[in-house]
Amino acid sequence: MIPAEFGYRRAASVAEAIGMLTQDEDARLLAGGHSLIPLMKLRLAVPSLLVDIGKVAELRYVSEGPGYLAIGALTRHHTLATNPLVREQAGLLAAVATEIGDPQVRHRGTIGGSLAHGDPASDLPAALLALDASYLVSSPAGNRVISAGVFHLGFLQTALQHGEVITEIRVPSGTGSYGFRKFRARSMDWAMAGVAAARTPSGIRVALVNMGAVPLRAAAVEAALSAGRPAAEAAALAAVDTAPPADTSASAGFRRHLARVLTGQALADVDAAAPGRAGSVE
Amino acid sequence: MTAVGWTGQPVRRVEDAELLTGAGRYLDDIRLPGMLHLAVVRSPVAHALLGGIDTAAAAASPGVRLVLTGADVAGLSRLPVASDSGAQVFGPAVPILASERVRFAGEPVAVVVAESRAAAVDAAELVDVEYQELPAVTDPAAALAGQVVLHGDATDNVMFRWHQASGDVDAAFASAAAIVRADLELPRLAAAPLEPRGCLAAYDAAGDYLTVHASAQDPHRPRRQLAAVFGRTPESIRVIVPNVGGSFGSKSMLAPEAFATVLAALRLGRPVKWVETRSENFLAAYQGRGLRADCELAVAADGRFLALCARLTSDVGAYLYPVSPVPAVHAGTLATGCYDIPAASVEVTGVATNKVPTGPYRGAGRPEGAFIAERLADLTAAELGLDRAEIRRRNLIGPDAMPYRTAVGTTIDSGDFPRLLDRALELLDYDAALAEQRQARDRGEIYGVGMSVFLEPGGMGLWESAAVSVRPGGQVVAAVGSTAHGQGHQTAFAQLLADELGVPPAAIEIRAGDTATVPVGLGTFGSRSAITGGSALILAARELKATAIKLASERSGVPPAELAWRQGKIHGAGPPIDPPELSVTAGELSASAVFRLEQPVYSSGAYAAIVSIDASTGVLRVDRLVAAHDAGKVLNPLIAEGQVTGGTLQGFGEAVSEQVSYDADGQLLTGSFLSYGILSATEAPVLQSEFVEVPSPLNPLGVRGVGETGATGVPAVIASAVTDALSPLGVRHLDPPYTPEVLHAAVAVT
């Protein structure tokens, strides 16, 4: 419960944070701290330096960009859940954020932190995958945009290079109805399995929470839907090409079963909502 | 008694304002000048021979003052394991620090004492221990077969045995119309108190006086343990129990780490504090349950129970705490439940496995006993095609049969079990529930109705002490051996004394938890405090009044019969006399008393429930949960209800989600709240509970225990309802926890 010794610096800007990160190979970025600090307390993460961007105001915003909704990386889950712009243009994110952890978690955790941590059991990365989001990343080399589909490389592994900082999450405009379902034995648990589905300009996209080492697209489901198959039939394909974990809370087989059930429910939510309007979320 | 009538009123807990506003003082809040901190080096493997332990780097680490290993504790006595459970005990006591061999993952191997907690934790990582790994055994059946031997030449790994039999069991089985069999298992559980274990030891060499602050259930049992292990007189040891953030039985005994902390303080002459982490609590604090029961019930054609034959196997873990045999033996003595079963043979075997030891956890054998008896009752009903309430009514011990000596040798003092069952079923509206079930099943729903009847013996240990003093102005100070760690004694005991002495509760201070200020007592465990501690207080208060009247009579010449104690003063000899004026030892008038019980006092209760199961996900929903309890005279309905509510949530957790898991190598898989399924308020079922107050004849207050009712009755009632829900699918029995996956599998296989 006591982390190994580490240094701590507070950055006033993104540029300063990048500068601090690049000076130390074992430095880690600290945002809300809800993923990194527990790992440090268990000494599973042993960074030499924490670069705290918690006070970098330029990363905390929600605004309308050209063709997308722009969300600053330090935007907290509570803001996602309550911000009118998010609720209107990316209702799926608001719905997902409402159910993350408990109020304390939602007031500390950030969207950028959730992405950078790269936990496949997190809800936001899968929702962003369903929304076909992309991430603006800054580094000494300049800015680049990484699309959600190639951002997650493995368990707790992302495409971020050392020195790179996620600054903005971009959610394309034009998303219609959506559905989000996750299964938990206890209200504050991580999802045993979860499904985010959204009607996008390119068709219905479906992404899975905790069904593999990374957030997964349910490609077989999407293909069945675009081929005009009924939602129930498509949902039965939700576990195709998944590799869910087996642990004390559920076997891989039960997670596959849940993925199918939840996908059916999420697709029903997408169907039930009028096009262009938010889907119902329980 | 005066007519004030505080007792029985829903007085709000006076403890809460302080605790809820962060003003409580828990162990880790206590800091002594010059205090050092202790960190523990734990075995990463479940079974290994210990090779060399290199402590040089740790000892040289900044701020380190001492490193202790098994060799340093060799001169100390082991914890006594001679148990008063009645079991024949073979297994060795839990060591303070391992020597030669480690037998569970998390076992303490060395401790490091340093100027700060961080320095101690850093240095602990530098202790280099050589482990020569051995195969581990985690399954009690495999352990009994001797695949891996934990201790010496005990090739069957048996740590303790208990057997009780009476009546003609063989004849009953020979004549039985049916024999109902059940193999049941209750998994290990973590008590998971909000505040983990810890202690702070300080030694005054000049006075040869040891002071130990401990997060414990009471100060007296720790003091006796410290005296035994360190070969000191109890008088040279003071134990103080500050506010305690929960225990549920898990702090009945001092932790091995606490003895190491005391040893360090003795060696260094400076205060040493040990406070474990949540991870350590999961790894190394003793766990509850872990019981298998292989049962046969001989039944007559009319459904009457004729004889019980049960073999209980306790997965006791690597070593014994003095209390380790208690829960399983208790389960054995309660396996006949509330039923009139004329013959029984019950065997209990405690088996060593490469896991942390087990011990008491809320209920400590009561939930296990109720689970066995109630499952057998349900299974008998199913086998004979009888209604489950009817099979119970035919077999429950009637109130006119009390006191009733069971075939396993325990005497139930009193109780009205049929009335409790009837009341619970009435609260549920049993007939309507069955009618609704038929309709729900027609709609394809999975709908179950369950019931349980149970016993909760309390007052174990059978005695407690108390002292009561009255000071000028009517201030009363009471000291009692029974120590609250969440039970609300400050409130409830003050209510009792307020009525007995005729003073307001606000004028009464309850002292406990410090061997220097309270008389030698026993403590708080097993639903005993109101029964033994409360009765001792009343006896002390009555003694105080008698003494005051005697002294007043001597001084005034007025005969005692003409004097009376009212509102804290003595009336009848002119102006009212303030009792302290009568005292020769200026300032206060005191009296003390010891209350002794001849046998445990039995509470009882009945639960009934309606559940439904979602076929697509296996999610269990509790639609109704009702209970009727006989806790005797209720001292404070708010506190009693709080006890029932808390126990119900823990019992429900046991039923639906809690389970300690290890892998085959003995590595703990449920080492945090992420993976260990403790429930929160969000998951709590809504309980409709009421008290049926039948005063116990065995104590002056007429009270019975209430602390373990929910934990005891709820697993059995949920099991009853769940198996009932699944019975159309051919399910006869399922062991808890009833997780979504377990229930979904039960639904899906059919």
Interface residues (C-beta under 8 A of the other chain):
Chain A: M1 I2 A4 E5 L42 R43 F183 A185 R186 S187 M188 D189 W190 M192 D247 T248 S249 A250 S251 F254 H257 L258 V261
Chain B: R117 A118 V121 D122 E125 T277 R278 S279 S616 T617 S657 Q659 S661 L669 T670 L674 S675 G677 L679 S680 T682 E683 T739 P740 E741 H744 A745
